[in-house]
Amino acid sequence: MFSGLLVVGLKFMIGIMDANRYNLYGRALFIQEQETLNKWFIYHPTNKVHFILGDTPNPSESTVNRFIETTVLLNEKIYVYKAERE
């Protein structure tokens, strides 16, 4: 019984850590489209040429994702989003 409880607790803790692994300090980087003023949050590189972007600071909550070339991303103005404490 103890080992079953331990496994459930570990799965819960890993799930929490995995959901917040890109936003450990309550901050996220984003770029803003000039035409629509949409914010695209920068998650991580997918290979040497592309980064993946999403519509929310937390990748697990994102509903829209897109890819951008690194050279295009580096020519954009990058902002810092600071999450509010709960």
C-alpha contacts under 8 A as a table, 3 or more apart, distances in Angstrom:
res1	aa1	res2	aa2	distance
1	M	4	G	5.20
1	M	5	L	6.40
2	F	5	L	5.17
2	F	6	L	6.17
3	S	6	L	4.92
3	S	7	V	6.22
4	G	7	V	5.21
4	G	8	V	6.39
5	L	8	V	5.20
5	L	9	G	6.19
6	L	9	G	5.13
6	L	10	L	6.15
7	V	10	L	5.14
7	V	11	K	6.21
8	V	11	K	5.21
8	V	12	F	6.27
9	G	12	F	5.13
9	G	13	M	6.25
10	L	13	M	5.11
10	L	14	I	6.10
11	K	14	I	5.20
11	K	15	G	6.09
12	F	15	G	5.13
12	F	16	I	6.42
13	M	16	I	5.21
13	M	17	M	6.28
14	I	17	M	5.07
14	I	18	D	5.94
15	G	18	D	5.15
15	G	19	A	6.23
16	I	19	A	5.32
16	I	20	N	6.54
17	M	20	N	5.38
17	M	21	R	5.84
18	D	21	R	5.25
19	A	22	Y	7.84
19	A	58	N	7.43
19	A	59	P	7.65
19	A	60	S	6.08
20	N	23	N	5.26
20	N	24	L	5.97
20	N	58	N	7.10
21	R	24	L	5.79
22	Y	28	A	7.97
22	Y	43	Y	7.03
22	Y	58	N	7.31
22	Y	59	P	7.61
23	N	26	G	5.46
23	N	27	R	5.91
23	N	28	A	6.29
23	N	57	P	7.58
23	N	58	N	6.91
24	L	27	R	7.48
26	G	82	K	5.79
26	G	83	A	4.95
26	G	84	E	7.52
27	R	80	V	6.63
27	R	81	Y	5.39
27	R	82	K	4.43
27	R	83	A	5.86
28	A	41	F	6.85
28	A	42	I	7.36
28	A	57	P	5.94
28	A	80	V	5.79
28	A	81	Y	5.04
28	A	82	K	6.59
28	A	83	A	7.98
29	L	41	F	5.75
29	L	42	I	5.59
29	L	78	I	6.58
29	L	79	Y	5.68
29	L	80	V	4.70
29	L	81	Y	5.98
30	F	39	K	6.26
30	F	40	W	5.28
30	F	41	F	4.06
30	F	42	I	5.42
30	F	78	I	5.74
30	F	79	Y	5.33
30	F	80	V	6.38
30	F	81	Y	7.01
31	I	39	K	5.82
31	I	40	W	5.35
31	I	41	F	6.53
31	I	42	I	7.59
31	I	76	E	6.78
31	I	77	K	6.31
31	I	78	I	5.05
31	I	79	Y	6.11
32	Q	37	L	5.63
32	Q	38	N	5.59
32	Q	39	K	4.60
32	Q	40	W	6.21
32	Q	77	K	7.80
32	Q	78	I	7.89
33	E	36	T	5.80
33	E	37	L	4.89
33	E	38	N	5.41
33	E	39	K	6.65
33	E	40	W	7.82
34	Q	37	L	5.51
39	K	55	D	6.53
40	W	53	L	5.76
40	W	54	G	5.47
40	W	55	D	5.28
40	W	56	T	7.42
41	F	53	L	5.30
41	F	54	G	5.20
41	F	55	D	6.07
41	F	56	T	6.28
41	F	57	P	5.82
42	I	51	F	7.23
42	I	52	I	6.43
42	I	53	L	4.70
42	I	54	G	6.77
43	Y	51	F	7.22
43	Y	52	I	5.75
43	Y	53	L	5.63
43	Y	54	G	7.15
43	Y	59	P	6.91
44	H	51	F	5.64
44	H	52	I	5.84
44	H	53	L	7.74
45	P	48	K	7.11
45	P	49	V	7.82
45	P	50	H	5.82
45	P	51	F	4.03
45	P	52	I	6.15
46	T	49	V	7.72
46	T	50	H	5.70
46	T	51	F	5.51
46	T	52	I	6.50
47	N	50	H	5.67
47	N	51	F	7.35
48	K	70	T	7.96
49	V	69	E	5.58
49	V	70	T	5.57
49	V	71	T	7.97
50	H	67	F	6.19
50	H	68	I	5.41
50	H	69	E	4.44
50	H	70	T	5.46
51	F	67	F	5.64
51	F	68	I	5.41
51	F	69	E	6.34
51	F	70	T	6.39
52	I	65	N	6.88
52	I	66	R	5.83
52	I	67	F	4.62
52	I	68	I	6.51
53	L	65	N	5.53
53	L	66	R	5.30
53	L	67	F	6.02
53	L	68	I	7.35
54	G	57	P	7.54
54	G	59	P	6.77
54	G	62	S	5.75
54	G	63	T	7.47
54	G	64	V	5.73
54	G	65	N	4.37
54	G	66	R	6.45
55	D	62	S	5.61
55	D	63	T	6.79
55	D	64	V	5.74
55	D	65	N	6.72
56	T	59	P	6.67
56	T	61	E	6.59
56	T	62	S	5.25
56	T	63	T	7.98
57	P	62	S	7.82
57	P	81	Y	7.89
58	N	61	E	5.57
58	N	62	S	6.63
59	P	62	S	5.23
62	S	65	N	7.00
68	I	72	V	6.83
68	I	73	L	6.54
69	E	72	V	5.35
69	E	73	L	6.23
70	T	73	L	4.99
70	T	74	L	6.13
71	T	74	L	5.28
71	T	75	N	6.52
72	V	75	N	5.28
72	V	76	E	6.75
73	L	76	E	5.34
74	L	77	K	7.75
